[in-house]
Amino acid sequence: MKILVCISHVPDTTSKINFSDNDTKFDANGVNFVINPNDEFGLTRAMWFKEKQGASVHVINVGGPQTEPTLRKALAIGADEAIRIDTPAVDGFSVALQLAQVAKDGDYDLIIGGRESIDYNGGMVPGMLAKMIGANFVNTCISLEIEGASVTAIREIDGGKETLQTSLPLVIGGQKGLVEESDLRIPNMRGIMQARSKPLHVKPGVEQSPRSQATTYEKPAPRGAVKLLDNVDELIDLLHNEAKVI
């Protein structure tokens, strides 16, 4: 089985976020970047298929040279090869289009992406990618078992879970639950050393026009001052007349 894991290069949630050029561009100065958490769950599941079923695992990212440390981390975790598509990740459609070209050429059985990335939270790429390459698709996937070409997947839905039977080739949008958080892997020294010699291929992007463009960014409003109350009647009055939640 041949697996492609899509890796987003995203800011660590502990980083302080700022914008530049009149709030039209994200300022990456001083920001620590990591593997998108939803993608990390998918990568860990792919490593299970590698170890238990002999699958080969490739990781891929759309972006400039600054994303390569994140790909190298994925290689240190155990992926066999990495691919960087050398073009900016402009929007969800453009990312899906770039990934689709590599997916078609690579003839992958399973493509694992995160349900969404934690930077833009678009949640569009896995579904569009599946459509572009004509593969089956399961989103919000929290369990995945594969026997031959047959697949049993469980996905999270409103109020519960849904079990699906499908087949390869398949694209999933994975999330927390695909593996346990305790199963996530930290690269060890051996893995880091091996990652240096593993192939990282750089491919040119496909020419295309973005379907959307970010015009401005805005931080959430700061939290207001805390009010300390000493009686229930005053609390009810504020909730009703000021907060207007009751």
HELIX and SHEET records of a PDB file:
HELIX    1   1 PRO A   37  GLN A   53  1                                  17    
HELIX    2   2 PRO A   65  THR A   67  5                                   3    
HELIX    3   3 GLU A   68  ILE A   77  1                                  10    
HELIX    4   4 GLY A   92  GLY A  106  1                                  15    
HELIX    5   5 VAL A  125  ILE A  133  1                                   9    
HELIX    6   6 GLU A  181  ASP A  183  5                                   3    
HELIX    7   7 MET A  189  ALA A  195  1                                   7    
HELIX    8   8 VAL A  232  ASN A  241  1                                  10    
SHEET    1   A 9 GLY A 160  SER A 167  0                                        
SHEET    2   A 9 SER A 150  ILE A 157 -1                                        
SHEET    3   A 9 ASN A 136  GLU A 147 -1                                        
SHEET    4   A 9 LEU A 170  GLY A 174  1                                        
SHEET    5   A 9 LEU A 110  GLY A 114  1                                        
SHEET    6   A 9 LYS A   2  CYS A   6  1                                        
SHEET    7   A 9 SER A  56  VAL A  62  1                                        
SHEET    8   A 9 GLU A  81  ASP A  86  1                                        
SHEET    9   A 9 LEU A 200  PRO A 204  1                                        
SHEET    1   B 2 HIS A   9  PRO A  11  0                                        
SHEET    2   B 2 PHE A  33  ILE A  35 -1                                        
SHEET    1   C 2 ASN A  18  SER A  20  0                                        
SHEET    2   C 2 LYS A  25  ASP A  27 -1                                        
END                                                                             
